[in-house]
C-alpha cells in the first residue's frame, strides 16, 4: 500500500502537469484519472473519474473566462448549443452512477479512445482550419440539427468520461463558420465547462467525490494552468501531445493486460 506522502505527491504532481497540458494541448484527464486509480485501487474507478472531473473543473472555468472576449462574439451560437450539452452531460454522468461495473470494464477502451483522438488531432485541426478558409454559406437548419445531434452524444461521452471531448467538438464546430480558431476554442471551452459542471453536480449528489484528493488536485491544476499559459509560448504543443499519446497508449495497454 503506497504511503500517504507518495499519494499526495503523485496526485498533486499529476494535477499540476494536467493543468499545464490542458492549457497547451489538452489531455489532462489521462494523467489525473490513472493517478487517482493508483491512489484508490482498481475498485475505485468511478470515484477516480468523478474526483478527476471536479479537480479539473476550476481550470476549465478559468479557461472559459480567458476566452470571454471571443465568447462574447459567439454568445448566441454558444447558448443555442448549451441545452443539448447539459442534457448529454447529465445523461453521461447518470449512466456512470447507474452502471458503475460497466464503467470499470470500459476503462481501458475509454483511455484507448482518448489516445486515438489525440493521435489524429493534427488531421482534425487541419480539417477545421480548411473549413475556416472556405466561404461559408448561411447555416441551414439541417446542418445545425446535425451538429446538435453530434454535440449531444459528445456530451454524453463527456459526462461519462470525457478525455478528448474538446477535439471532437472542434472537429464539428469547424462546419459552422464561426470564424478563427480562437472563437472555436471559446465555444468548445464554454461547452466543456458546462458538461463537466452538470456532471459534477450529479457526482456530488451521489457522494462520489473524494474531497481530500479533489481539493489538493484542484489547487494544483489551477497552478499548472496558470504556468502553462506562459509555458505555451515557449514549448511546442506537438511535443506535449506526443507525451500525452505515449502515456495514454501505455496505460490502455496496461489496463487491458491487467483487467
Backbone as numpy.savetxt, mean C-alpha at the origin, in Angstrom:
# Nx Ny Nz CAx CAy CAz Cx Cy Cz
12.69 -18.19 21.23 11.84 -16.99 21.23 12.73 -15.74 21.23
12.56 -14.84 20.25 13.40 -13.65 20.19 13.17 -12.74 21.40
14.20 -12.02 21.81 14.09 -11.13 22.95 13.26 -9.91 22.59
12.73 -9.24 23.63 11.94 -8.03 23.40 12.78 -6.94 22.73
14.06 -6.88 23.10 14.94 -5.86 22.51 15.12 -6.10 21.01
15.31 -7.37 20.64 15.47 -7.69 19.22 14.20 -7.37 18.45
13.05 -7.70 19.02 11.78 -7.42 18.36 11.60 -5.91 18.18
11.94 -5.15 19.22 11.82 -3.69 19.14 12.68 -3.15 18.00
13.92 -3.58 17.94 14.83 -3.11 16.91 14.32 -3.50 15.52
13.85 -4.75 15.39 13.35 -5.24 14.11 12.14 -4.45 13.64
11.18 -4.24 14.54 9.95 -3.54 14.16 10.22 -2.07 13.87
11.00 -1.43 14.71 11.32 -0.03 14.49 12.09 0.13 13.17
13.08 -0.72 12.98 13.90 -0.63 11.77 13.11 -0.91 10.52
12.25 -1.92 10.55 11.46 -2.25 9.35 10.49 -1.12 9.01
9.86 -0.52 10.02 8.91 0.57 9.77 9.63 1.83 9.30
10.80 2.08 9.85 11.59 3.23 9.44 11.99 3.12 7.97
12.51 1.96 7.59 12.90 1.74 6.20 11.67 1.72 5.29
10.55 1.17 5.80 9.31 1.15 5.02 8.84 2.56 4.72
8.98 3.47 5.70 8.61 4.86 5.47 9.45 5.49 4.37
10.76 5.18 4.38 11.64 5.67 3.32 11.23 5.09 1.97
11.00 3.77 1.95 10.63 3.10 0.71 9.34 3.64 0.13
8.35 3.85 0.99 7.05 4.32 0.51 7.15 5.71 -0.11
8.09 6.52 0.39 8.24 7.87 -0.16 9.04 7.87 -1.46
9.73 6.76 -1.75 10.56 6.69 -2.95 9.96 5.79 -4.02
9.64 4.54 -3.64 9.21 3.57 -4.65 8.02 2.74 -4.22
7.57 2.86 -2.96 6.49 2.03 -2.46 7.01 0.69 -1.96
6.11 -0.13 -1.44 6.48 -1.47 -1.02 6.79 -1.63 0.45
6.48 -0.63 1.26 6.79 -0.71 2.68 6.14 -1.88 3.40
4.95 -2.26 2.97 4.25 -3.38 3.60 5.07 -4.67 3.51
5.87 -4.79 2.46 6.66 -6.00 2.28 7.81 -6.09 3.28
8.02 -5.04 4.07 8.96 -5.11 5.18 8.24 -5.21 6.52
7.22 -4.38 6.73 6.56 -4.36 8.03 5.76 -5.62 8.32
5.09 -6.15 7.30 4.28 -7.36 7.53 5.13 -8.56 7.94
6.21 -8.90 7.21 7.03 -10.03 7.64 7.69 -9.80 9.00
8.07 -8.55 9.30 8.66 -8.26 10.61 7.67 -8.55 11.72
6.42 -8.17 11.51 5.38 -8.45 12.50 5.06 -9.94 12.57
5.12 -10.63 11.44 4.94 -12.08 11.45 6.02 -12.75 12.30
7.25 -12.26 12.20 8.34 -12.79 13.01 8.07 -12.54 14.49
7.59 -11.34 14.81 7.34 -10.98 16.21 6.16 -11.73 16.81
5.13 -11.95 16.01 3.89 -12.53 16.51 3.79 -14.04 16.30
4.63 -14.58 15.41 4.56 -16.01 15.11 3.62 -16.28 13.95
3.69 -17.48 13.37 2.91 -17.80 12.17 1.40 -17.72 12.36
0.93 -17.88 13.59 -0.53 -17.81 13.83 -1.01 -16.37 13.94
-0.11 -15.42 13.93 -0.49 -14.02 14.08 -0.57 -13.25 12.78
-0.81 -13.95 11.67 -0.79 -13.30 10.36 -1.83 -12.19 10.24
-3.02 -12.42 10.74 -4.09 -11.43 10.61 -3.76 -10.20 11.45
-3.31 -10.42 12.68 -2.93 -9.30 13.55 -1.74 -8.55 12.95
-0.81 -9.29 12.36 0.35 -8.66 11.71 -0.11 -7.76 10.57
-1.04 -8.23 9.77 -1.54 -7.44 8.65 -2.26 -6.19 9.13
-3.12 -6.35 10.12 -3.88 -5.21 10.66 -2.95 -4.19 11.30
-1.98 -4.66 12.06 -1.05 -3.76 12.74 -0.16 -3.04 11.74
0.26 -3.75 10.69 1.06 -3.12 9.64 0.27 -2.00 8.96
-1.00 -2.24 8.73 -1.83 -1.23 8.07 -1.92 0.04 8.89
-2.19 -0.10 10.19 -2.33 1.10 11.02 -0.99 1.78 11.25
0.09 1.00 11.25 1.43 1.58 11.46 1.84 2.48 10.30
1.43 2.10 9.09 1.81 2.87 7.91 0.79 3.94 7.52
-0.37 3.95 8.20 -1.42 4.92 7.86 -0.99 6.37 8.06
-0.32 6.72 9.17 0.09 8.13 9.32 0.95 8.63 8.17
1.85 7.79 7.69 2.68 8.17 6.55 1.85 8.40 5.30
0.82 7.57 5.12 -0.06 7.70 3.97 -0.85 9.01 4.03
-1.31 9.36 5.23 -2.04 10.62 5.41 -1.11 11.81 5.17
0.12 11.69 5.66 1.09 12.77 5.46 1.39 12.97 3.97
1.47 11.86 3.23 1.71 11.96 1.79 0.55 12.65 1.09
-0.66 12.36 1.53 -1.83 13.01 0.95 -1.77 14.52 1.18
-1.38 14.91 2.37 -1.23 16.34 2.69 -0.14 16.96 1.80
0.91 16.21 1.55 1.99 16.70 0.71 1.55 16.97 -0.72
0.52 16.25 -1.16 -0.01 16.42 -2.52 -1.26 17.31 -2.54
-1.44 18.11 -1.51 -2.70 18.86 -1.39 -2.93 19.81 -2.56
-1.87 20.40 -3.11 -2.04 21.31 -4.25 -2.58 20.55 -5.47
-1.91 19.43 -5.81 -2.34 18.63 -6.96 -3.71 18.01 -6.72
-3.96 17.63 -5.46 -5.26 17.03 -5.14 -6.38 18.05 -5.31
-6.08 19.30 -4.99 -7.08 20.35 -5.19 -7.46 20.48 -6.65
-6.51 20.20 -7.54 -6.76 20.30 -8.98 -7.56 19.12 -9.51
-7.57 18.02 -8.76 -8.28 16.81 -9.20 -9.38 16.43 -8.20
-9.78 17.39 -7.39 -10.70 17.13 -6.27 -12.00 16.47 -6.72
-12.61 16.99 -7.78 -13.91 16.47 -8.23 -13.81 15.00 -8.61
-12.75 14.67 -9.37 -12.57 13.28 -9.79 -12.29 12.38 -8.59
-11.40 12.82 -7.69 -11.05 12.02 -6.52 -12.27 11.72 -5.66
-13.13 12.71 -5.49 -14.33 12.50 -4.67 -15.31 11.54 -5.34
-15.33 11.53 -6.66 -16.20 10.58 -7.37 -15.70 9.14 -7.20
-14.39 8.99 -7.02 -13.79 7.67 -6.84 -13.85 7.20 -5.39
-14.12 8.13 -4.47 -14.04 7.81 -3.04 -15.06 6.76 -2.58
-16.35 6.85 -2.95 -17.32 5.87 -2.42 -16.97 4.42 -2.75
-16.57 4.12 -4.00 -16.25 2.73 -4.33 -14.97 2.29 -3.64
-14.05 3.23 -3.41 -12.82 2.90 -2.70 -13.11 2.53 -1.26
-13.97 3.30 -0.62 -14.34 3.00 0.77 -15.12 1.68 0.86
-16.02 1.46 -0.09 -16.81 0.22 -0.09 -15.91 -0.99 -0.29
-14.99 -0.90 -1.25 -14.08 -2.01 -1.51 -13.15 -2.26 -0.34
-12.60 -1.18 0.23 -11.72 -1.33 1.38 -12.43 -1.96 2.56
-13.69 -1.56 2.77 -14.49 -2.13 3.85 -14.71 -3.62 3.63
-15.07 -4.00 2.40 -15.31 -5.41 2.10 -14.03 -6.22 2.29
-12.91 -5.70 1.81 -11.65 -6.42 1.95 -11.28 -6.64 3.41
-11.46 -5.60 4.24 -11.15 -5.73 5.66 -12.08 -6.73 6.34
-13.35 -6.71 5.96 -14.31 -7.65 6.55 -13.99 -9.09 6.14
-13.56 -9.29 4.90 -13.17 -10.64 4.46 -11.99 -11.15 5.28
-11.07 -10.26 5.61 -9.93 -10.64 6.45 -10.41 -11.07 7.83
-11.35 -10.31 8.39 -11.87 -10.59 9.73 -12.71 -11.86 9.73
-13.52 -12.04 8.70 -14.43 -13.19 8.65 -13.73 -14.51 8.34
-12.67 -14.45 7.54 -12.00 -15.69 7.11 -10.50 -15.63 7.39
-10.12 -15.59 8.66 -8.69 -15.45 9.00 -7.83 -16.63 8.54
-8.38 -17.82 8.57 -7.59 -18.99 8.15 -7.26 -18.92 6.66
-8.18 -18.42 5.88 -7.92 -18.28 4.44 -6.79 -17.30 4.20
-6.74 -16.24 5.00 -5.67 -15.26 4.83 -4.31 -15.89 5.11
-4.22 -16.67 6.18 -2.94 -17.30 6.51 -2.47 -18.20 5.36
-3.41 -18.87 4.71 -3.04 -19.75 3.59 -2.62 -18.94 2.36
-3.17 -17.73 2.23 -2.90 -16.91 1.05 -1.66 -16.04 1.19
-1.08 -15.95 2.38 0.04 -15.04 2.62 1.15 -15.16 1.58
1.67 -16.38 1.29 2.75 -16.46 0.29 2.34 -15.94 -1.08
1.10 -16.22 -1.47 0.62 -15.82 -2.79 0.38 -14.32 -2.86
-0.07 -13.72 -1.76 -0.25 -12.28 -1.72 1.09 -11.55 -1.84
2.10 -12.07 -1.14 3.43 -11.47 -1.23 3.99 -11.65 -2.64
3.75 -12.82 -3.22 4.22 -13.08 -4.59 3.54 -12.14 -5.58
2.24 -11.90 -5.41 1.52 -10.96 -6.27 2.12 -9.56 -6.15
2.38 -9.13 -4.92 2.98 -7.81 -4.71 4.35 -7.73 -5.38
5.13 -8.80 -5.28 6.47 -8.82 -5.89 6.36 -8.68 -7.40
5.40 -9.37 -8.00 5.22 -9.29 -9.46 4.80 -7.88 -9.87
3.94 -7.25 -9.07 3.51 -5.88 -9.37 4.69 -4.93 -9.38
5.58 -5.08 -8.40 6.76 -4.22 -8.36 7.72 -4.54 -9.49
7.76 -5.79 -9.92 8.63 -6.19 -11.02 8.20 -5.52 -12.33
6.89 -5.46 -12.55 6.39 -4.90 -13.81 6.08 -3.40 -13.70
6.39 -2.80 -12.56 6.09 -1.39 -12.35 6.63 -0.48 -13.45
7.90 -0.64 -13.92 8.39 0.26 -14.96 7.56 0.20 -16.24
7.13 -1.00 -16.62 6.31 -1.13 -17.82 4.97 -0.42 -17.66
4.38 -0.57 -16.46 3.11 0.09 -16.21 3.27 1.61 -16.20
4.36 2.09 -15.60 4.58 3.54 -15.55 4.85 4.10 -16.94
5.55 3.33 -17.78 5.79 3.77 -19.16 4.46 3.88 -19.90
3.57 2.93 -19.63 2.25 2.94 -20.23 1.47 4.18 -19.77
1.54 4.46 -18.46 0.83 5.62 -17.91 1.34 6.91 -18.55
2.66 7.05 -18.65 3.23 8.26 -19.25 2.83 8.39 -20.72
2.75 7.25 -21.42 2.30 7.27 -22.80 0.88 7.76 -22.93
0.04 7.36 -22.01 -1.35 7.81 -22.02 -1.45 9.32 -21.77
-0.52 9.84 -20.93 -0.55 11.27 -20.64 -0.21 12.10 -21.87
0.63 11.57 -22.74 1.07 12.31 -23.92 0.08 12.24 -25.07
-0.86 11.31 -24.99 -1.86 11.20 -26.04 -2.98 12.20 -25.81
-3.56 12.74 -26.88 -4.72 13.62 -26.69 -5.88 12.84 -26.08
-6.46 13.41 -25.05 -7.51 12.72 -24.31 -8.89 13.19 -24.74
-9.67 12.24 -25.17 -11.06 12.57 -25.49 -11.84 12.77 -24.19
-12.97 13.42 -24.29 -13.81 13.61 -23.11 -14.21 12.26 -22.55
-14.05 12.12 -21.24 -14.31 10.84 -20.60 -15.79 10.47 -20.69
-16.05 9.34 -21.26 -17.42 8.89 -21.36 -17.83 8.10 -20.13
-19.12 7.93 -19.99 -19.63 7.22 -18.81 -19.14 5.78 -18.80
-18.99 5.16 -19.98 -18.59 3.76 -20.04 -17.15 3.59 -19.52
-16.25 4.50 -19.93 -14.87 4.40 -19.46 -14.80 4.61 -17.95
-15.50 5.62 -17.47 -15.48 5.90 -16.03 -16.07 4.74 -15.24
-17.11 4.11 -15.78 -17.72 2.96 -15.11 -16.73 1.81 -15.00
-15.96 1.58 -16.06 -14.94 0.52 -16.04 -13.89 0.82 -14.98
-13.46 2.09 -14.91 -12.46 2.48 -13.92 -13.01 2.31 -12.51
-14.26 2.66 -12.31 -14.89 2.47 -10.99 -14.92 1.00 -10.60
-15.28 0.15 -11.56 -15.33 -1.29 -11.31 -13.95 -1.81 -10.93
-12.94 -1.41 -11.68 -11.57 -1.81 -11.40 -11.13 -1.30 -10.03
-11.45 -0.04 -9.75 -11.05 0.56 -8.47 -11.69 -0.16 -7.29
-12.92 -0.61 -7.46 -13.58 -1.34 -6.38 -12.80 -2.59 -6.01
-12.37 -3.37 -7.00 -11.67 -4.62 -6.71 -10.24 -4.37 -6.24
-9.63 -3.31 -6.73 -8.32 -2.92 -6.19 -8.47 -2.56 -4.71
-9.56 -1.89 -4.38 -9.81 -1.49 -2.99 -10.10 -2.69 -2.09
-10.78 -3.70 -2.66 -11.00 -4.93 -1.90 -9.65 -5.57 -1.54
-8.79 -5.65 -2.54 -7.44 -6.17 -2.29 -6.69 -5.29 -1.29
-6.87 -3.97 -1.40 -6.22 -3.05 -0.48 -6.67 -3.24 0.95
-7.96 -3.43 1.15 -8.48 -3.66 2.50 -8.06 -5.00 3.06
-7.83 -5.95 2.16 -7.48 -7.31 2.58 -5.98 -7.46 2.86
-5.15 -6.89 1.98 -3.69 -6.96 2.17 -3.02 -5.67 1.71
-3.08 -5.37 0.43 -2.79 -4.02 -0.01 -1.44 -3.70 -0.59
-0.43 -4.56 -0.47 0.87 -4.22 -1.02 0.78 -4.12 -2.55
1.11 -2.97 -3.09 1.08 -2.78 -4.54 -0.17 -2.14 -5.08
-1.09 -1.69 -4.21 -2.33 -1.10 -4.74 -2.05 0.20 -5.48
-1.01 0.92 -5.07 -0.68 2.16 -5.76 -0.34 1.93 -7.21
0.40 0.86 -7.49 0.77 0.53 -8.86 -0.48 0.21 -9.68
-1.38 -0.57 -9.10 -2.61 -0.92 -9.81 -3.45 0.32 -10.09
-3.56 1.21 -9.11 -4.36 2.41 -9.31 -3.76 3.33 -10.37
-2.45 3.51 -10.34 -1.81 4.38 -11.33 -2.02 3.86 -12.76
-1.96 2.54 -12.91 -2.14 1.98 -14.25 -3.54 2.24 -14.79
-4.53 2.27 -13.91 -5.90 2.55 -14.33 -6.14 4.05 -14.51
-5.60 4.85 -13.58 -5.83 6.29 -13.64 -5.19 6.93 -14.87
-4.20 6.25 -15.45 -3.57 6.76 -16.66 -4.54 6.91 -17.82
-5.67 6.21 -17.78 -6.66 6.29 -18.84 -7.54 7.54 -18.73
-7.47 8.23 -17.58 -8.49 9.22 -17.30 -8.13 10.64 -17.71
-6.91 10.85 -18.22 -6.55 12.18 -18.69 -6.51 13.22 -17.60
-5.95 12.86 -16.44 -5.92 13.77 -15.29 -4.77 14.77 -15.34
-3.81 14.55 -16.23 -2.66 15.44 -16.29 -1.37 14.69 -16.00
-0.43 15.38 -15.37 0.90 14.79 -15.16 0.89 13.75 -14.03
2.07 13.13 -13.83 2.20 12.05 -12.86 1.93 12.52 -11.44
2.17 13.79 -11.15 1.94 14.31 -9.80 0.44 14.35 -9.47
-0.36 14.71 -10.47 -1.81 14.67 -10.25 -2.29 13.24 -10.06
-1.77 12.32 -10.87 -2.12 10.91 -10.70 -1.74 10.43 -9.31
-0.54 10.79 -8.87 -0.09 10.37 -7.55 -0.94 10.97 -6.44
-1.43 12.19 -6.64 -2.26 12.81 -5.61 -3.56 12.03 -5.41
-4.18 11.63 -6.52 -5.42 10.84 -6.44 -5.13 9.47 -5.85
-4.07 8.83 -6.33 -3.70 7.51 -5.83 -3.44 7.53 -4.33
-2.69 8.54 -3.86 -2.35 8.63 -2.43 -3.58 8.89 -1.59
-4.46 9.77 -2.06 -5.70 10.08 -1.35 -6.58 8.84 -1.21
-6.75 8.10 -2.31 -7.61 6.92 -2.28 -6.99 5.80 -1.45
-5.66 5.66 -1.51 -5.00 4.65 -0.69 -5.17 4.95 0.79
-5.06 6.22 1.17 -5.28 6.60 2.56 -6.71 6.30 3.00
-7.66 6.53 2.09 -9.06 6.24 2.41 -9.28 4.74 2.60
-8.70 3.93 1.72 -8.84 2.47 1.81 -8.24 1.97 3.12
-7.03 2.43 3.42 -6.38 2.01 4.67 -7.13 2.51 5.89
-7.67 3.73 5.78 -8.40 4.30 6.91 -9.64 3.51 7.27
-10.45 3.14 6.26 -11.66 2.36 6.54 -11.30 0.96 7.03
-10.20 0.41 6.54 -9.75 -0.91 7.00 -9.36 -0.86 8.47
-8.65 0.19 8.84 -8.19 0.33 10.23 -9.38 0.41 11.18
-10.45 1.09 10.78 -11.64 1.16 11.63 -12.18 -0.24 11.91
-12.23 -1.08 10.87 -12.69 -2.46 11.04 -11.75 -3.24 11.95
-10.45 -3.09 11.73 -9.47 -3.83 12.51 -9.51 -3.43 13.99
-9.66 -2.14 14.24 -9.76 -1.67 15.63 -11.02 -2.22 16.28
-12.12 -2.16 15.54 -13.39 -2.66 16.08 -13.35 -4.14 16.41
-12.53 -4.90 15.68 -12.44 -6.34 15.93 -11.28 -6.69 16.85
-10.59 -5.70 17.37 -9.50 -5.94 18.31 -8.29 -6.63 17.71
-7.97 -6.29 16.46 -6.88 -6.97 15.76 -5.55 -6.21 15.80
-5.52 -5.06 16.47 -4.31 -4.25 16.48 -3.45 -4.57 17.70
-2.18 -4.85 17.48 -1.22 -4.96 18.58 -0.68 -3.55 18.82
-1.27 -2.85 19.79 -1.04 -1.42 19.92 0.41 -1.07 20.29
1.04 -1.88 21.13 2.43 -1.58 21.49 3.32 -1.56 20.26
3.13 -2.54 19.39 3.92 -2.60 18.17 3.50 -1.49 17.19
2.19 -1.24 17.10 1.68 -0.26 16.14 2.22 1.14 16.43
2.26 1.52 17.69 2.72 2.87 18.07 4.20 3.04 17.73
5.00 2.04 18.07 6.44 2.09 17.76 6.65 2.24 16.26
5.93 1.42 15.50 6.14 1.39 14.05 5.58 2.63 13.36
4.47 3.17 13.86 3.91 4.39 13.27 4.90 5.54 13.41
5.48 5.67 14.59 6.47 6.72 14.83 7.66 6.55 13.89
8.13 5.32 13.76 9.30 5.04 12.92 9.00 5.30 11.44
7.79 4.93 10.99 7.45 5.11 9.58 7.34 6.58 9.20
6.82 7.39 10.12 6.74 8.83 9.85 8.15 9.43 9.76
9.03 9.01 10.67 10.43 9.46 10.60 11.05 9.06 9.27
10.84 7.80 8.88 11.39 7.31 7.63 10.85 8.04 6.43
9.55 8.33 6.46 8.93 9.05 5.35 9.49 10.45 5.20
9.73 11.11 6.32 10.30 12.47 6.28 11.71 12.44 5.70
12.51 11.50 6.18 13.88 11.36 5.68 13.87 10.93 4.21
12.94 10.03 3.88 12.86 9.52 2.52 12.59 10.61 1.50
11.84 11.64 1.90 11.55 12.74 0.99 12.84 13.44 0.57
13.82 13.46 1.46 15.11 14.06 1.14 16.03 13.06 0.43
15.98 11.81 0.88 16.80 10.77 0.26 16.41 10.58 -1.19
15.12 10.74 -1.48 14.61 10.52 -2.84 15.32 11.39 -3.86
15.86 12.51 -3.41 16.53 13.41 -4.34 17.91 12.90 -4.76
18.47 11.98 -3.98 19.84 11.52 -4.26 19.91 10.03 -4.59
18.88 9.26 -4.19 18.91 7.81 -4.37 18.06 7.42 -5.57
18.57 6.51 -6.38 17.81 6.06 -7.55 16.63 5.20 -7.13
15.40 5.57 -7.51 14.23 4.75 -7.16 14.35 3.31 -7.66
15.01 3.12 -8.82 15.14 1.77 -9.37 15.91 0.86 -8.43
16.93 1.42 -7.75 17.70 0.63 -6.80 16.83 0.17 -5.64
16.04 1.10 -5.11 15.13 0.76 -4.00 14.11 -0.28 -4.45
13.59 -0.09 -5.68 12.58 -1.02 -6.19 13.14 -2.43 -6.29
14.39 -2.58 -6.74 14.97 -3.90 -6.86 15.26 -4.53 -5.50
15.54 -3.71 -4.51 15.67 -4.24 -3.15 14.33 -4.79 -2.68
13.25 -4.03 -2.94 11.91 -4.48 -2.57 11.56 -5.79 -3.27
11.85 -5.86 -4.57 11.53 -7.05 -5.36 12.28 -8.27 -4.82
13.57 -8.09 -4.54 14.39 -9.20 -4.03 13.84 -9.71 -2.70
13.53 -8.78 -1.80 12.98 -9.16 -0.49 11.65 -9.89 -0.67
10.81 -9.36 -1.55 9.47 -9.93 -1.73 9.53 -11.35 -2.27
10.32 -11.57 -3.31 10.42 -12.92 -3.87 11.06 -13.89 -2.88
12.03 -13.42 -2.12 12.66 -14.26 -1.10 11.65 -14.68 -0.04
10.86 -13.71 0.42 9.84 -14.00 1.44 8.76 -14.92 0.91
8.32 -14.68 -0.33 7.30 -15.54 -0.93 7.82 -16.98 -1.01
9.07 -17.14 -1.44 9.66 -18.49 -1.50 9.76 -19.14 -0.14
10.15 -18.33 0.84 10.27 -18.85 2.22 8.92 -19.34 2.75
7.89 -18.49 2.59 6.57 -18.87 3.11 5.95 -20.04 2.35
6.24 -20.12 1.05 5.74 -21.26 0.28 6.43 -22.56 0.71
7.72 -22.46 1.00 8.48 -23.66 1.40 8.15 -24.10 2.82
7.74 -23.15 3.66 7.51 -23.47 5.06 6.03 -23.38 5.45
5.18 -23.25 4.44 3.75 -23.11 4.74 3.12 -24.43 5.04
